[in-house]
């Protein structure tokens, strides 16, 4: 297990929102590529059928990946919103203590 002593990670809500936007963009691009290309039939029926089947499976896999990336982006966005709310609540509490 790597040693993490002394390492810090600064998480900003704006960064999480940006990450969510990137995930949504990537998911959209992947979803667009998930549709398998049309393969016309030829004298090589078995090869065309195999290629069509492989393209269909690859499209399903790509669609699944796009869905997971999109849901991850949604979670990042929700986390950023919750992070911002918590920071705002903590700021109000601190101001209340200072008064």
PyMOL commands that set and color helices and strands:
alter all, ss='L'
color gray80, all
select helices_A, chain A and resi 13-33+45-98
alter helices_A, ss='H'
color red, helices_A
deselect
rebuild
show_as cartoon
